[in-house]
Amino acid sequence: MADAFTPEAIEAARKIFAGPVSFLKSAPTLEFIPDASVPEVAFAGRSNVGKSSLLNALAGRNALARTSNTPGRTQELNFFDVGAPLAFRLVDMPGYGFAKAPKDMVKKWRFLVNDFLRGRQELKRALVLIDARHGIKDVDREIMEMLDKAAVSYRLVLTKADKIKPTELAEVAASTAEEARKRPAAHPDILETSSETGLGIPELRAAVVEAIG
C-alpha cells in the first residue's frame, strides 16, 4: 500500500514532468557517466518488467525510453534530464535477471551497477520495479541486497498492475510491503502502477519529486 500524496504534491510533480524531459546520454562504463551535479533517481528492474514503458508513462512521452520485446536489451546506464532549469535526473539502469544472458555480460552488469550505486553521492533513491504478476523474485532480492549494502534508499514499485485481478494485486502488494519492511534501506510503502492504464503514475511522479526534495 502506498502512502497518500497530497493533491498539491501530485499537481506539482505533474507540472515538473509536463516540462522539459530529455535523453542526456548512455554510459556503457563509469567513465561515460555525467558529472553528479544534480539529484538523481534510478530505476532498476528485471528484464521485461516494463521499465521503459513506465519511464515513458512517467514523462508523458511515447518514445523517451526505448522499449523492446527483447529482454536484456538495455545494458547501459541511461540518463534523462528533467526540468528547466535542470531540476534532477532519472537514471535507467540496465535490466537484470535475463536468463539467457552470457555470464560475462552478467558480470559486467554487476560491476557497472554496483560501482555506480556505491560511488554516486547525488543518487537520492532507487525505484526497484517488481512485476505484479510474479512478485519479488530472487534476482530482485539480489539488487535489494546491493542497495542495502550501498546504503542507497529505495522503494519497491509494482508494474503491470492491470494484468491481474484486484484480489491478487492486493495479495502481492501486501507480501511485497511485508518484505520491504524487513530491508534496512527500503521505503516501507510501495506503489502499484500500470503504464497502460495510468494507474499510480501521478503518485509515482510525486514519489520521485519527494525523493529529490
C-alpha positions in Angstrom: 0.0 0.0 0.0 1.3 3.4 -1.0 1.4 6.4 1.3 -1.0 9.2 0.4 0.3 12.2 -1.5 -1.5 15.5 -1.2 -3.3 16.9 -4.3 -0.8 19.7 -4.2 2.2 17.3 -4.3 0.7 15.4 -7.2 0.0 18.6 -9.1 3.5 20.0 -8.5 5.0 16.7 -9.8 2.7 16.7 -12.8 3.9 20.2 -13.7 7.6 19.3 -13.5 7.2 16.2 -15.7 5.0 18.2 -18.1 8.0 20.4 -18.7 11.2 19.5 -20.5 12.3 15.9 -20.1 15.1 14.8 -22.4 17.6 12.0 -23.0 21.1 13.1 -22.0 23.4 10.1 -22.7 24.1 6.4 -22.3 27.0 5.2 -20.3 28.3 1.7 -21.0 31.0 2.2 -18.3 31.5 4.6 -15.4 33.9 6.7 -17.5 31.0 7.9 -19.5 28.6 8.9 -16.7 27.8 12.6 -16.4 29.0 14.7 -13.5 26.9 14.3 -10.5 25.7 18.0 -10.4 22.0 17.5 -9.6 19.9 14.9 -7.6 19.2 11.6 -9.3 16.6 8.9 -9.0 17.5 5.5 -10.5 15.1 2.9 -11.9 16.1 -0.8 -11.5 14.2 -3.9 -12.6 14.3 -7.3 -14.1 14.4 -7.6 -17.9 10.9 -7.3 -19.3 9.5 -5.7 -16.1 8.2 -2.8 -18.2 10.8 -0.3 -17.1 11.0 1.7 -20.4 7.2 1.8 -20.7 6.9 3.1 -17.1 9.6 5.8 -17.8 7.7 6.9 -20.9 4.4 7.0 -18.9 6.1 8.9 -16.1 7.3 11.6 -18.6 4.1 11.5 -20.6 6.0 10.8 -23.8 5.8 7.8 -26.1 9.4 7.4 -27.0 11.6 8.9 -24.3 13.0 5.5 -23.3 13.3 2.8 -25.9 11.1 -0.2 -25.4 11.9 -3.6 -26.7 10.3 -7.0 -26.9 13.8 -8.5 -26.5 14.6 -8.8 -22.8 18.1 -7.7 -21.8 18.4 -5.0 -24.5 19.4 -2.2 -22.1 22.9 -2.9 -20.9 23.9 0.7 -20.2 23.1 3.4 -17.7 20.8 5.8 -19.5 20.4 9.4 -18.1 17.5 11.7 -18.6 17.3 15.4 -17.7 14.1 16.7 -16.1 13.0 20.3 -15.6 14.1 23.7 -16.8 16.3 24.9 -15.3 17.5 21.3 -14.8 15.9 20.0 -11.5 17.1 16.4 -11.4 18.0 13.3 -13.5 16.4 9.9 -14.0 18.8 7.0 -14.4 17.5 4.0 -16.3 19.7 1.1 -15.0 20.3 -2.0 -17.2 17.8 -4.8 -16.7 18.9 -7.8 -14.7 17.9 -11.4 -14.4 17.9 -12.2 -18.1 18.1 -15.9 -18.1 19.9 -16.2 -21.5 22.5 -13.5 -20.8 26.1 -14.6 -21.2 28.0 -14.9 -17.9 30.4 -12.2 -18.9 27.5 -9.8 -19.6 26.0 -10.6 -16.1 29.4 -9.9 -14.5 29.8 -6.6 -16.4 26.3 -5.6 -15.3 27.1 -6.4 -11.7 30.3 -4.3 -11.7 28.7 -1.4 -13.5 25.7 -1.2 -11.3 27.5 -1.9 -8.0 30.2 0.7 -8.7 27.6 3.3 -9.7 25.5 2.7 -6.6 28.4 2.9 -4.3 30.0 5.9 -5.8 27.1 8.2 -6.7 26.7 10.8 -4.0 23.8 12.6 -5.8 21.7 9.4 -6.0 18.8 10.1 -3.7 16.7 7.0 -4.3 16.3 3.9 -6.4 13.0 2.6 -7.5 13.0 -1.2 -7.8 10.3 -2.4 -10.2 8.6 -5.6 -9.5 6.2 -7.4 -11.9 2.9 -7.6 -10.1 2.2 -10.9 -11.9 5.1 -12.6 -10.3 6.0 -10.7 -7.1 9.5 -10.5 -5.7 12.0 -13.0 -7.3 15.4 -14.0 -6.1 17.0 -11.8 -8.7 15.1 -8.8 -7.3 16.4 -9.7 -3.8 19.9 -9.5 -5.2 19.5 -5.9 -6.3 17.8 -5.1 -3.0 20.9 -6.6 -1.2 23.2 -4.5 -3.3 21.1 -1.4 -2.4 21.1 -2.3 1.2 24.9 -2.7 1.3 25.4 0.5 -0.6 23.1 2.3 1.8 21.0 3.6 -1.1 17.4 4.3 -0.1 15.0 2.5 -2.4 11.3 2.0 -3.0 9.5 -1.0 -4.5 7.1 -0.3 -7.3 4.7 -2.9 -8.7 4.4 -2.7 -12.5 1.7 -4.2 -14.8 -0.8 -4.0 -12.0 -3.6 -4.1 -14.6 -2.7 -7.6 -15.7 -4.0 -9.4 -12.6 -7.2 -9.4 -10.6 -7.6 -6.8 -7.8 -7.7 -9.5 -5.2 -4.4 -10.9 -6.5 -2.9 -7.5 -6.7 -3.8 -6.8 -3.1 -2.1 -10.1 -2.0 1.1 -9.3 -4.0 1.1 -5.7 -2.7 0.8 -7.0 0.9 3.6 -9.6 0.6 5.8 -7.0 -1.2 5.3 -4.4 1.5 6.0 -7.0 4.2 9.3 -7.9 2.7 10.2 -4.2 2.2 9.7 -3.6 5.9 12.5 -6.1 6.7 15.0 -4.3 4.5 17.3 -1.7 6.1 17.3 0.7 3.1 13.8 0.1 1.7 11.0 2.6 1.9 8.1 0.8 3.9 5.4 1.9 1.4 5.1 0.6 -2.1 3.4 1.9 -5.3 1.1 0.0 -7.6 1.4 1.1 -11.2 0.3 0.4 -14.8 1.9 2.2 -17.8 -1.1 1.1 -19.9 -3.9 2.4 -17.7 -2.0 5.2 -15.9 -2.7 3.6 -12.5 -0.3 5.0 -9.9 1.6 7.2 -12.4 0.7 10.5 -10.7 1.8 9.1 -7.3 5.0 7.8 -8.9 5.8 11.2 -10.2 5.2 12.6 -6.7 7.4 9.9 -5.2 10.2 10.9 -7.5 9.9 14.6 -6.7 9.7 13.8 -2.9 12.9 11.7 -3.1 14.9 14.6 -4.5 13.4 17.2 -2.3 
